[in-house]
Structures are given as structure tokens and as C-alpha cells.
Amino acid sequence: MITLANVELRTRGERSAEDYPCQRILGIRFFDGTACDAVGHISEHGGYTVVPAAPALVKPQYDADFRDALSSADLAIADSGLMVLLWRLLRGRTIHRVSGLAYLKEVVELPELREGSHQLFCILPSESAKTKALTWAHDRNLDLSEQDLYIAPRYGRQVADERLIAILEQRKPRHIIIGIGGGPQEKLGRYLRDHLSYRPAIHCIGAALGFLTGDQITIPNWADRFYLGWLLRLFAQPRVFIPRLSRALVLPWLILRYGSEMPPLRGSK
């Protein structure tokens, strides 16, 4: 439930978090700095971070809730190498690329997440992901138990989860990692920010957690640095990623036509 206290808490956080280097691309305020700076900012002010890939930048034309989730995010990082390249070629402007993987690596190095802190909570897509996350956290000396892991239900177009709210209100973790995939996770990030009685840092990082835990294909540092993570994922799961990447073919036209403005909402897909 959204109460007056929730609204006041959120408003105070938004006012304090407005002053950061950014560029607006397709209506989304992208952080223009390093991964370390991005994590430091959201850790200090709370709210939710989104990491939209190239196909996700097309989706706001067809999904009003997803559109609102991206435009309302407290922080967006420029993970898409294609978007960064097109922004430079078509608009003559540069922006720091910060991959979701680099961002997440900074999150898990935070001292406050070490053993005994009870400050980390993860939302995952499956039992397999849960098992691998527990093993990974143990090896990293992260304070993560079964009670700090939640397997998300299959959310519909509109996302709400009162059971999750109740768990988080009881445990009150300072950091929440949402790793359930693009679309639902951004909507869930916004839902949690707007319905919790406190303001944690919510990291909507999609498959990046799976890259670290082994639930997804491993992305070497060199591949991430040279924008080639998408290519490795394409080879690993072509049936999944060929249709997904094909949706991004319209991105050059969108950036050329709309620049900093969000494209108009069209019929749903």
C-alpha cells in the first residue's frame, strides 16, 4: 500500500538524488560515469537501477508499464554497446558505457555485504539459480542464506507481489538484487520502491547475477570490455537471442528520429 509516509520518503530520496551526471537518451536518464560511481550513488540514495539492453530500448513503444518503469528509474546505466555506439555515430555525443556485469561486480564488493551483515536479498528465476547463488555467495563470503533468496512467480504484464513486500518489510535488507530478466524486473523494481516503507538500493541487473553464479554462460572480462557479451550469449542460446536481438534492428532509426525524447506509445505487442 502506498501511504503518505511512503510518498514523502520517496520524494525526499528523489530530491537528494537528482544531481548526478547523466544524458537523456530515448527519454531515459542514463548515468554518465563509472560503475563504481553508479553503485555509490544508488547505495547512498536508494531507489532502483535499471540496465536496459538494446531490445529493451524498443519496448517502451508498446508497453506502457515498462515505459513508466524505465522513465521513473532512479538510475539507468548504459549497458548497451549498440546504443552507446549509435549515440556517438548518429548524435555525435559520447557517454560512459557501464555493463550490468561491471556494475554488479561493484555491488558485491561492498563491505556492508560481508559475513554477518544481513544486508543482501536476491530475487531469482528458478530453484537452479537459487542453488548456484548460495554456493557462489558462500565462496565469496557474502552473507546470503536461503531466507535471503526469493524465487519470483511468473508475473503478468502488471507486476505486484504482496508476499515479497511482507518478506522484505520483515528482513529490511539494504540491497536487493533482482535477476529475473528484462521487463518484469524493472516493473518489480518500481513496485518495490513505491510500496516499501523504507528505501533500499534495488539493482535490476537481469542475467548479470547468473554470469557470476554459473547459472548463465560465463562472460570473460575481455568480452565484456569489448561489448562482446551479447555474441557469446548468442552462440550459447541462438534460439533465444536471435529473435531478441532482431527486435533491436529498429534502434538506429529511433535514436536518429527521437534522440533524447522517448518515442510515442504505440499499439501493444
C-alpha positions in Angstrom: 0.0 0.0 0.0 1.3 3.5 -0.9 0.9 5.7 2.2 1.7 9.3 2.7 4.9 8.3 4.6 6.0 6.2 1.5 5.4 9.2 -0.8 7.3 11.6 1.5 10.2 9.1 1.8 10.4 8.6 -1.9 10.1 12.3 -2.6 13.0 13.2 -0.2 15.1 10.5 -1.9 14.4 11.7 -5.4 15.2 15.3 -4.5 18.5 14.3 -3.0 19.4 12.0 -5.9 18.7 14.5 -8.8 22.2 15.9 -9.0 24.3 13.4 -11.0 26.0 13.4 -14.4 23.6 12.0 -17.0 22.4 12.1 -20.6 18.9 11.6 -21.7 18.6 9.0 -24.5 15.1 8.0 -25.8 13.6 9.6 -22.7 15.7 7.7 -20.2 18.2 9.5 -17.9 21.4 7.4 -18.3 24.1 7.8 -15.7 27.3 9.2 -17.3 30.1 7.9 -15.0 31.8 4.8 -13.8 30.4 1.6 -12.4 31.9 2.5 -9.0 30.2 5.9 -9.1 26.9 4.5 -10.1 26.9 1.9 -7.3 28.0 4.6 -4.8 25.1 6.9 -5.9 22.3 4.3 -5.6 23.7 2.9 -2.4 23.6 6.4 -0.8 20.2 7.5 -2.1 18.3 4.2 -2.6 15.7 3.6 -5.3 16.2 1.3 -8.2 18.7 0.9 -11.0 17.8 -0.4 -14.5 20.2 -1.8 -17.1 18.2 -1.8 -20.4 19.7 -3.8 -23.2 19.2 -2.8 -26.8 15.9 -4.8 -27.3 14.5 -3.2 -24.1 15.0 0.3 -25.6 12.5 -0.5 -28.3 9.9 -2.0 -25.9 8.6 1.3 -24.3 6.7 2.0 -27.5 4.5 -1.0 -26.9 4.3 -1.5 -23.1 3.1 1.5 -21.0 4.1 -0.1 -17.7 7.6 -0.9 -18.9 7.9 2.6 -20.3 7.0 4.1 -16.9 9.4 1.7 -15.1 12.3 2.9 -17.3 11.5 6.6 -17.2 10.9 6.5 -13.5 14.1 4.7 -12.5 16.3 6.4 -10.0 19.3 5.4 -12.1 19.8 3.9 -15.5 23.2 2.7 -16.8 24.3 2.5 -20.4 24.9 -1.3 -20.7 24.0 -1.5 -24.4 27.2 -1.2 -26.5 25.0 -0.7 -29.6 23.2 2.2 -28.0 26.5 3.8 -27.0 27.9 3.4 -30.5 24.8 4.7 -32.2 24.6 7.7 -29.8 28.1 8.6 -30.9 27.7 7.9 -34.7 24.2 9.4 -35.1 24.2 12.1 -32.5 27.9 13.0 -32.2 27.9 12.5 -28.4 29.7 10.1 -26.1 28.5 8.5 -22.8 30.3 6.1 -20.5 29.3 2.5 -21.1 28.8 0.7 -17.8 27.8 -3.0 -18.3 25.4 -4.7 -15.9 28.2 -7.2 -15.1 30.7 -4.5 -14.2 28.0 -2.7 -12.1 27.1 -6.0 -10.2 30.8 -6.7 -9.5 31.0 -3.4 -7.8 27.8 -4.1 -5.8 29.1 -7.4 -4.4 32.4 -5.9 -3.3 30.6 -3.5 -0.9 32.0 -4.1 2.6 28.5 -3.9 4.1 27.5 -7.2 2.3 30.2 -9.3 4.0 29.5 -12.1 6.5 27.1 -11.2 9.4 25.6 -8.1 7.8 22.2 -9.5 6.7 22.0 -6.6 4.2 21.6 -8.5 0.8 18.5 -10.1 -0.7 18.2 -11.7 -4.1 15.2 -12.3 -6.3 15.8 -15.2 -8.7 14.0 -17.0 -11.6 14.4 -20.7 -10.5 15.5 -23.3 -7.9 18.6 -23.9 -10.0 19.5 -20.3 -9.9 18.9 -20.3 -6.1 21.2 -23.3 -5.5 24.0 -21.8 -7.6 23.6 -18.4 -5.9 24.0 -20.0 -2.4 27.2 -21.7 -3.5 28.6 -18.6 -5.1 27.8 -16.4 -2.1 29.5 -18.9 0.3 32.6 -18.8 -1.8 32.6 -15.0 -1.9 32.0 -14.7 1.9 28.7 -12.9 1.2 26.1 -13.0 3.9 23.3 -14.8 2.0 21.2 -17.6 3.4 18.1 -19.4 1.9 15.9 -16.8 3.7 17.6 -14.1 1.7 16.7 -15.7 -1.6 13.2 -15.5 -3.3 12.1 -17.3 -6.4 9.8 -14.9 -8.3 6.5 -16.2 -9.6 5.6 -15.7 -13.2 4.5 -12.1 -13.3 1.9 -10.8 -15.7 2.0 -7.6 -17.7 1.3 -5.7 -14.5 3.6 -6.6 -11.6 2.6 -6.8 -8.0 3.8 -9.2 -5.2 2.4 -8.6 -1.7 4.1 -11.7 -0.3 7.5 -10.3 -1.3 6.7 -7.0 0.2 5.9 -8.7 3.5 9.2 -10.6 3.5 11.2 -7.5 2.7 9.5 -5.5 5.4 10.4 -8.1 7.9 14.1 -8.5 6.8 14.7 -4.9 5.7 17.8 -5.6 3.5 19.8 -2.6 2.4 20.5 -4.1 -1.1 18.0 -6.0 -3.2 19.3 -7.7 -6.4 16.6 -8.6 -9.0 17.8 -11.1 -11.5 14.7 -12.3 -13.3 15.2 -10.9 -16.8 14.2 -7.7 -18.6 10.6 -6.5 -18.5 9.2 -7.9 -15.3 12.3 -7.0 -13.2 12.1 -3.2 -14.0 8.4 -3.2 -13.2 9.1 -5.1 -10.0 11.9 -2.6 -9.0 9.5 0.2 -9.4 6.8 -1.7 -7.4 9.1 -2.4 -4.5 10.4 1.2 -4.4 6.9 2.6 -4.3 5.4 0.1 -1.8 8.2 -0.5 0.8 8.1 1.6 3.9 11.9 2.2 3.6 14.2 3.0 0.7 16.8 0.3 -0.1 19.1 0.2 -3.2 17.4 -2.1 -5.7 19.6 -3.4 -8.5 17.7 -4.7 -11.6 20.5 -6.4 -13.3 18.9 -9.3 -15.3 21.3 -12.1 -16.3 24.4 -10.5 -14.8 24.0 -12.4 -11.5 23.8 -15.6 -13.5 27.1 -14.8 -15.2 28.8 -14.7 -11.7 27.0 -17.7 -10.2 27.3 -20.0 -13.2 23.5 -20.1 -13.9 24.3 -18.3 -17.2 27.2 -18.6 -19.6 30.4 -17.0 -18.2 31.3 -13.7 -19.7 35.1 -13.1 -19.6 36.3 -9.6 -18.6 37.8 -9.0 -22.1 34.4 -9.9 -23.8 32.6 -7.5 -21.5 35.1 -4.7 -22.1 34.8 -5.0 -25.9 31.0 -5.2 -25.9 31.0 -8.9 -27.0 29.0 -10.4 -24.2 25.9 -10.5 -26.4 27.8 -12.5 -29.0 28.8 -15.2 -26.5 25.2 -15.4 -25.3 24.0 -15.6 -29.0 26.3 -18.6 -29.6 25.2 -20.3 -26.4 21.4 -19.8 -26.9 20.7 -18.9 -30.5 17.0 -19.8 -30.4 16.5 -17.4 -27.5 18.7 -14.5 -28.6 18.2 -14.3 -32.4 14.6 -13.2 -32.0 15.5 -10.9 -29.1 18.3 -9.2 -31.0 16.3 -8.8 -34.1 13.9 -6.5 -32.2 16.8 -4.1 -31.8 17.2 -3.5 -35.5 14.9 -0.5 -35.3 17.1 1.1 -32.6 19.2 3.2 -35.1 16.1 4.8 -36.5 14.7 5.5 -33.1 17.9 7.3 -32.0 18.2 9.2 -35.2 14.5 10.2 -35.1 13.9 10.9 -31.4 17.3 11.5 -29.8 16.8 12.4 -26.2 13.0 12.1 -26.4 11.0 8.9 -25.7 9.2 7.6 -28.8 5.4 7.8 -28.7 3.4 4.9 -27.2 2.0 2.7 -30.0 -0.2 -0.4 -30.0 0.7 -3.2 -27.7 2.8 -6.2 -28.9 
